[in-house]
Amino acid sequence: MLNVIWLALIVISIAVAAINGRMEAINQAAFEGAKTGVTVCFGLLSVLAFWMGLMRIAEKSGLLEILARAMSPIIHLLFPDVPSGHPAIGYILSNMSANLLGLGNAATPMGLKAMEELQKLNPNKQVASPAMCTLLAINTASITIIPTTMIAIRMQYGSANPVEIVGTTLLSSFGATIVALLLDRWYRYRHARRHR
């Protein structure tokens, strides 16, 4: 569906430009957009490489294992149907850690691996399990302590104070996570009542 929307927007903009005789503006915007995209990507690569390196150091030093043990009670509260020591727990923790640091791109592969492992536990392969829905809710509305990607974009565009968004990002992402978890629990409760 999203592809259809993007295609419609492109076709409509080209048609309007052709009707108004402004096709050169379309060409200029396309090349400027491509140039800006590459420039932003280079800026993000350095920040992403830095934080991925720190995550690797944290993993090798055992810091992630300590974090996993500290967060274990929370994980078992959020995912009661996932057995202790299951590989999905490790991937869920890695996903949450990357999201805490604002590394959405780094969190995605871990989230996909977690979903793969959760699917192995899923008795009905055609419907997402409650644990899968919880992971999706947490991943989508995740608490972000350091919005690394946004800071990098703000630096790329010459912001006077690129880190000034940290407080508001933390507050809004915390609120979003609480609402997502409350809705997740409500739907779990409704689902459980319906299938009694």
Rosetta blueprint (number, residue, H / E / L):
1 M L
2 L H
3 N H
4 V H
5 I H
6 W H
7 L H
8 A H
9 L H
10 I H
11 V H
12 I H
13 S H
14 I H
15 A H
16 V H
17 A H
18 A H
19 I H
20 N L
21 G L
22 R L
23 M H
24 E H
25 A H
26 I H
27 N H
28 Q H
29 A H
30 A H
31 F H
32 E H
33 G H
34 A H
35 K H
36 T H
37 G H
38 V H
39 T H
40 V H
41 C H
42 F H
43 G H
44 L H
45 L H
46 S H
47 V H
48 L H
49 A H
50 F H
51 W H
52 M H
53 G H
54 L H
55 M H
56 R H
57 I H
58 A H
59 E H
60 K H
61 S H
62 G L
63 L H
64 L H
65 E H
66 I H
67 L H
68 A H
69 R H
70 A H
71 M H
72 S H
73 P H
74 I H
75 I H
76 H H
77 L H
78 L H
79 F L
80 P L
81 D L
82 V L
83 P L
84 S L
85 G L
86 H L
87 P H
88 A H
89 I H
90 G H
91 Y H
92 I H
93 L H
94 S H
95 N H
96 M H
97 S H
98 A H
99 N H
100 L H
101 L L
102 G L
103 L L
104 G H
105 N H
106 A H
107 A H
108 T H
109 P H
110 M H
111 G H
112 L H
113 K H
114 A H
115 M H
116 E H
117 E H
118 L H
119 Q H
120 K H
121 L H
122 N L
123 P L
124 N L
125 K L
126 Q L
127 V L
128 A L
129 S L
130 P H
131 A H
132 M H
133 C H
134 T H
135 L H
136 L H
137 A H
138 I H
139 N H
140 T H
141 A L
142 S L
143 I L
144 T L
145 I L
146 I L
147 P L
148 T H
149 T H
150 M H
151 I H
152 A H
153 I H
154 R H
155 M H
156 Q H
157 Y L
158 G L
159 S L
160 A L
161 N L
162 P H
163 V H
164 E H
165 I H
166 V H
167 G H
168 T H
169 T H
170 L H
171 L H
172 S H
173 S H
174 F H
175 G H
176 A H
177 T H
178 I H
179 V H
180 A H
181 L H
182 L H
183 L H
184 D H
185 R H
186 W H
187 Y H
188 R H
189 Y H
190 R H
191 H H
192 A H
193 R H
194 R H
195 H L
196 R L
